[in-house]
């Protein structure tokens, strides 16, 4: 489940896509961070800057939020089943 409501006020969302070290970029993070110097590499995605707490269907969601969810699904190789648009139990949208 993605908690989209907590991201609604952001103009851009930074998503870590890889890590870089002295050996170059990698998708793997080492077990022992003290022995290696790794830095996250971010991709900036546009935010939706919209109150989504009253939305109840996926077709109501802002396009930037739909795009964000799609990119997460692609990166994680798994579909999102639910999207939280607020803290209450009835504020969950089935995708």
SEPADREN-699962 format. One record per residue: x negated, y, z of N, C-alpha, C in turn. Coordinates in steps of 0.1 Angstrom, whole numbers, padded with zeros to 4 digits, always signed. Each point is the difference from the previous one (the first is absolute). Layout:
<nodes>
XYZXYZXYZ...
</nodes>
This chain:
<nodes>
-0008-0012+0000+0008+0012+0000-0009+0012+0000+0004+0010-0008-0007+0013+0000+0008+0010+0007-0007+0007+0009+0007+0011+0008-0002+0013-0008+0008+0003-0010-0002+0011-0009+0004+0013+0007+0008+0000+0010+0005+0013+0006-0012+0007+0007-0009-0007+0005-0011+0007+0007-0010+0007-0010+0001-0003-0013-0008+0006-0010+0007+0011-0007+0012+0002+0003+0008+0010-0008-0004+0014-0001-0007+0004+0011-0005+0014+0000-0013+0003-0007-0007-0011-0004-0013+0002-0006+0001+0004-0015-0008+0009-0004-0001+0004-0014-0007-0010-0009-0010-0007+0007-0007-0010-0007-0003-0011+0010-0001-0013-0005-0003-0011+0008-0013-0006-0005-0009-0002+0010-0013-0005-0004+0000-0015+0003-0003-0008-0011+0001-0015+0001-0015-0005-0002-0004-0008+0009-0014-0005-0001+0001-0012-0011-0008+0001-0010+0000-0009-0011-0013-0009+0000-0010+0004+0006-0013-0008+0001-0009+0007+0010-0012-0006+0002-0010+0005+0009-0013+0002-0008-0008+0009+0004-0013+0002-0006-0011-0002+0010-0011-0005-0004-0012-0002+0008-0012+0003-0008-0012-0002+0006-0012+0001-0007-0001-0009-0012+0008-0011+0000+0000-0009-0011+0010+0003-0011+0008+0010+0002+0010+0004-0009+0014-0003+0005+0010+0002-0009+0014-0002+0005+0004-0015+0002+0008-0003+0009+0005-0014+0003+0014+0001+0005+0007-0011-0002+0014-0002+0005-0001-0007+0014-0011-0005+0003-0002-0007+0013-0006+0009+0010+0005-0001+0012-0006+0008+0011-0008-0010+0009-0012+0003+0004-0008-0010+0008+0006-0003+0014-0003-0011+0005+0004-0003+0014-0007+0009+0010-0013+0003-0002-0008+0007+0009-0002+0014-0005+0008+0010+0003-0001+0013-0005-0012+0008+0006-0006-0005+0011-0011+0007+0006-0013-0002-0008-0001-0012-0007-0012-0003-0008+0001+0006-0014+0011+0005-0004+0002+0005-0014+0006+0014+0001-0003+0008-0010+0006+0013-0001+0011+0000-0012+0012-0001+0004+0011+0000-0010+0009+0012+0002+0004+0005-0012+0010+0012+0000+0012-0004-0008+0012+0004+0004+0012-0003-0008+0000+0009-0013+0006-0006-0010+0002+0008-0013+0015+0001-0001+0005+0013-0001+0014+0002+0000+0005+0005-0014+0013-0004-0002+0007+0005-0012+0012+0008+0006+0001+0012-0005+0011+0009+0004+0013-0002-0008+0011-0003+0007+0012-0002-0007+0009+0012+0005+0009+0005-0009+0009+0011+0003+0010-0004+0011+0002+0008+0009+0011-0002+0010+0013+0003-0005+0011-0002+0008+0013+0003-0005+0006+0011+0007-0005+0005+0012+0003+0012+0007+0016+0002+0000+0007-0011+0003+0015+0001+0000+0005-0008+0012+0010+0004+0006+0006-0007+0011+0008-0012-0006-0005-0012+0004+0006-0012-0005+0008-0007+0010+0002+0005+0012+0006-0007+0011+0015-0003-0002+0007+0007-0009+0014-0002-0003+0002-0009-0012-0010-0004-0007+0001-0008-0012+0003-0015+0004+0008-0007-0007+0004-0013+0003-0002-0010-0011-0004+0004-0012-0002-0008-0012-0013+0003-0007-0006-0010-0005-0013+0003-0007+0001+0009-0011+0011+0001-0007+0002+0009-0012+0000+0015+0005+0002+0003+0013+0000+0013+0005-0014+0006+0003-0009-0009+0001-0014+0003+0004-0007+0009-0010-0008+0010+0005-0008+0008-0009-0009-0008-0009-0002+0004-0012-0009-0007-0010-0014-0002+0006-0006+0010+0007-0013-0001+0005-0001-0011+0010+0011-0002+0008+0000-0011+0010+0001-0014-0007+0009+0000-0010+0001-0013-0008-0014-0003-0006-0007+0010-0005-0013-0003-0006-0010-0005+0010+0000+0006+0012-0008-0004+0011+0002-0014+0004+0013-0004+0001+0003-0014+0004-0005-0009-0011+0002+0003-0013-0004-0008-0011-0015-0002+0001-0008+0011+0002-0014-0001+0001-0005-0009+0011+0007+0001+0012-0003-0009+0011+0003-0015-0004+0011-0002-0006+0003-0014-0005-0010-0005-0009-0005+0008-0009-0010-0004-0010-0014-0003+0007-0003+0008+0010-0013-0001+0007+0000-0012+0009+0011-0003+0006+0002-0011+0010+0004-0013-0006+0004+0001-0013+0005-0012-0007+0012-0007+0007+0009+0009+0005+0012-0005+0006+0011+0010-0001+0012-0004-0002+0011+0010+0000+0004+0005+0014+0004+0012+0001+0006+0006+0012+0014-0004+0001+0004-0006+0011+0014-0004+0002+0009+0011+0006-0006+0007+0009+0007+0010+0008-0008+0013+0000+0007+0011+0001-0006+0013+0002+0008+0008+0011-0008+0004+0010+0006+0007+0011+0000+0015-0004+0012+0006+0002+0002+0015-0003+0003+0007+0013-0002-0006+0012+0003+0006+0013-0002-0010+0011+0001+0004+0012-0003-0009+0012+0012-0009+0003+0012+0002-0004+0011-0008+0004+0001-0013-0009+0007-0010+0005+0001-0012-0007+0008+0001-0013+0009+0009+0000+0008+0002-0012-0007+0009-0011-0012+0004+0003-0008+0008-0009-0011-0009-0007+0005-0011-0004-0009-0009-0008+0006-0003-0013-0007+0002-0011+0005-0003-0013-0006-0013-0006+0009-0008-0004-0005-0013-0006-0004+0003-0015-0013-0003-0003-0005+0003-0013+0004-0011-0010
</nodes>
